[in-house]
Amino acid sequence: MSRLRPVLRWFLNLLGPAILIYVLAKTDLRALWQALLGTNLWLFGLSCLLVVPFLVLKGWRWLLILRAWKMPIPLSEATALYSIGIFLGVVTPGQTGDAVKAWYMRRRGYPLSAGLASVVVDRLFDLLIMGALAASGLYFFWDVLPGGKLLNVVVVVGVLSVVILGLLIAGSRRIRALLWGRMLLPIIPATLRERLRGTTGLHLAPRQLVVIGLVSALGLGLTFFRTYLLFLALDRPVPIGPFVALIAIIALVGTLSPGGVGTRDAAMIVGLAAIRHVSTQTISPVALSLSALLLLLNILNVIVGFLFSLRYPINTALAQKSAEPV
């Protein structure tokens, strides 16, 4: 399995660029350029400016989890660390951005296992909402989803089930005790057992789950609004229902390649073709224009994270990896 891992990583790294080269070869590049030149810069600029509340909401949600687990930090620092995580998630080969946030928490004297758990739970909230919205794509894009209809239903149900189970574990001491004491404890190695023992007391009360869920929904709502501004900037409005499903699907498939290159473009083309009831070749220039603007928004997120990393040096956090207790 260890030998296959580098091969799989290289395959996923090359998959996106290969898809992008293919779709560009099939696209009228002149029409693509004309579509980009017609971008309403005011709307695009507004979408860029909204990066500030976007990052603050993301940092606030993570902070709510940290506070619930008695690991409080200032909101400004939570926002900065979240931004750094986005930056490192794009530029590092292993997409280690989330793990580095846990190392920063370790530097502040908190257990690494608790920091990692906070990052995982933070991600689960996004996955639950995005997964549910992407599931609506089964209705809007039923006839164009690859892999067969039954397979797509099974995959969506499976992903949502895993995410819901993860949140139930975080919110139920009884389920956590059952999982730890009767299922995991006998089979995991002793060294890993000691590292995970510190996470058994972490808990989110129902009220905390609701509040964090609402902040998650607010943050994702802002994400969808920023993205819809790009559609308006290109004068290509689409119905809200299919739009939400499409962007949720793009967010999920974009994780298959670094920066979403290629996979995001292909999903945008197929989804817009289904919404507009036109061929993929006809819609490719517009779809790739939208994908390019989305890429620029992602690059903006990365730049902000890089600037924050100058204030919170990465090597300082990682240098204490072996110097402090887990």
N, C-alpha and C positions, 0 to 999 in steps of 0.2 A: 504493500500500500504506500510505503514511504517513497518508493521509486516512481510510482504513478503520480504522486502529488506534484512534482515539478513539471511533469509532462502536461498534466491538466492545467496548471497555472499558465504555462506557455501557450497552450491551446486557447484558453480564454483571453489571454492578452492579445493574441493574433486574430481571434475571431472577429472582434469589433472592427479593426482596420480593414480586414478582408471584406466584411459586409459593406463598409462605407465605400471602398473602392468599386465594388460591384454596382451599388446603387448610383454612384456618380457616373459610371460608365453608361448607365441606362437613362441618364437624366439630361435634359436640355440645359446645359450650363449657362447659356445666354439668358434663358428665361429665369433661371435661378438667380443670376446676378441682377436682373431687372426687378425681381421681387424684393431683393434685399435693398436695392436703391430706393424703393418706394416705401420703406419703413418710416412710420411716423415717429420721429425722434423724441417728441414730447411724451408720448405714451411709453416708449421704451425707456426713457429716462426715469419716468415715474416708477416703473417696475424695478429699475436699478436702485432707486432711493429706498424702496421698501425693504431692502436687504437689512436695514437697521432694526425695524420692529420684528422682522423674521428671525434674526439671530437672538434678539432679546427674549422672544417667546420660547425659542428652543432652549436657551440657557435657563429660563425660569422654570420650565418643566423639569429639567434635570435637577435644578436646585430644590424643587418640591420633594423629589425622591430623596435627595441627600439630607434634607431637613427631617424628613420622616424617619430616617435612619441615624439621626443624631450626628450628622457630618456637615454642619452648616458652613457655607462660604458666602462671601458677598455676591450679589447678583451680577455685578460687573465682572467679577472673576469667573463666575459660571458661564457667562456669555462669552468671555474671551476663550476659555478652555474649550467650549463647544465649537467655537469658530476654528480653533487650532485643530480640533478633531476632524472637522470637515476638510481643512487644508491637507493634513497628513493622510486622510483617507483617500485622497486623489493622487497625491504625489509619491506615496510609498508603494513599493511592489506588493507588499502583503496587505495593503489597506489597513494599517495599524492605528489609525486615528483614534478610534474608540479606546483601544488599549492604553494609549498614551494618556488619555484623560484619567484613567485609573492610576497611572504612575504619578501624575501630578497630585492626586489625592493622597497617595502614599507618602509623598514628600511632605505633606501637611500633617503626617502622623496617623493617618487612618489606615486600616488594614487593606491590603491590595485586593483581597477577595471581595470585600464589601464594595470597593470602588468598581471592580469589574461587574459585580452584580447590579450596581446602580446603572451602569452603561447598558447592560443587557435588558433590564426592565424598561429603561428609557426607549430603547429601540422597539421593544414589543408593542408599546402604545402606537407608534407610527405604523408598524406592520399590521396591527389589528385594523386600524382605520383604513389604511391604504389597501389592505387585502379585501376588506368588505366593499370598498368602492370599486376595486378592480373586479370583484366578483360580479358587479353589475354589468361588466363587459360581456358576461355570458348571455345577457339579454340583448345588448346593443350590437355585439359583434359575433353572434352565434354562428353565422354562416361563413365567417372568414378566419376563425381561430384555428391555428395549426394543431396537428396531433390528434384530431378526433374529438368529438363533443364529450364523450364519456370520460376521456382522459383529462380534459380541462376541468370538468366538474369534480373529478376525484382530486386533482391537484389543488384546486381552490379550497375544497372542503378540508383537505389534509393540512394545508398551510394555516387556515383559520383555526382549526382544532388545536394545532400545536401552540399557536399564539395565545389562544384563550386559556389553554392549560398552563402556560407560563405565567399569565396574570393571576390565575386562580392559585397557583403555588405561592406567588408573592403576597396574595391577600388572605390566605387561609393557613393558620398555624397547624390545624389538624391535618390538612393535606400534606403540608411540608414535613411534619413529623412522620407521617406514614411513609412518604416517599423516601425520607432520609433513613429512618430507623429500620424499615422492613425490606426496602428494595435496593437502595444505593450502598448503605454501610457495609453489607457483607461482600460486595463485589469490587469496590474501588480500592486502589492501592493505599497503603497506610499514609504515605507522604501526601497524596492528594486529599486523603480524608482529613488530615489536620488543616490543610488550607481551606477546605470547604466548611469546616466546622463553624467558622466565624460567621457564615452566612445564614445559619439556621435560625438565628434570632431576628433576622431582618423581616420586617412586616409592614404591610400597607393596609390600613383600616379601610372599610368601605367608603367612608367619606373622602379619604385621601385619594382613593382610586377614582372617584367621581371627579374631584377637582382636577387631578392630573389629566384625566380623560378630556375634560372640558378645555383645558389649556392646549392639549394636543390638537383637539378639533379646531380651536381658534388659530393655532399655528399653521395647520394644514389648509384651513380656509384662506389664510393670507397667501399661502403658496399657490393655491389655485387662482386666486385673484391676480397675483403677479403674472402668472402664466397666461391667463386670459387676456391681460393687457397686451401681450405679444401678438395674439390672434387679432386683436383690434388694431394694433400698430401696423399689421400687414393688410388690414381691411378684409379679414377672413373670419368673421364671427361664425360660430357654430352653436347648435343647441346645447344647453347647459348639461343635460343628462349624459349624452355621448361624450361631451368634452371631459367631464369629471372621470368617467370610466376610462377614457383614453389616457389621460394624464396619470391616473393611478397605475395603469398597466405599464406605461412608459417608465414610471418611477421604479417599478419592480424589475422589469427586464433590463433596465439600464445598469443594474448592479452586476450583470453578467460580464461586462467589459469595463476596463478602466475609463472613468469619466463618462460612461454610457456611450462612447463613440461606436457608431455602427449599429448597435442594438437599438438605441433610442431612435436613430434615423429610420431603420426598417419598420419599427413599430408605428412611428408617426405616419409613414407612407401608407401602410396597410390600413391603419385606423381611419385616417382622413379619406382614403378612397372609399371605405365603407360608409362613412358619414355623408360624403358628397355624392355617392352613387356614380363614381367615375372610375376609370382605370387607374392603376397605380402609376403608369407612365405619365398620364395627364396631370396627376396631382403631385408628382415628385418635386418639381421646382418649388411649389408653395410649402410642401411638407419639409423639405430640406432647409428652406429659409427659416421656418419656425424652429426647426431643430438647431440651426446655427444660433438663433437668438437665445434659445434655452442654454446652449453651451456657453454663450457669453455671460448669462446670469450665473451659471455654475463657476465660471472663471472669476467672476466678481466675488463670490463667496470664498473662493480659494485665496484670492488676494487679501481679503479682510483677515482670514485666518493666518496668512503669512505675516501680516503686519502685527497681529497679536502675538505671534510666536517670537517676535523680537523683544517683546516685553516680558514674556514668560519663556525663556530659552529651553528648547527641547532637550538638549544634552544635559542640562542641570537636573531635569526630572528623571531621565534615564540613568544618570550616573549613580543614583541612590538605589538602584534596583536590587542590589545584593547587600546593601548596607543596613537596611531596615527590615523589621519583621513583617512577614506576610500576614 
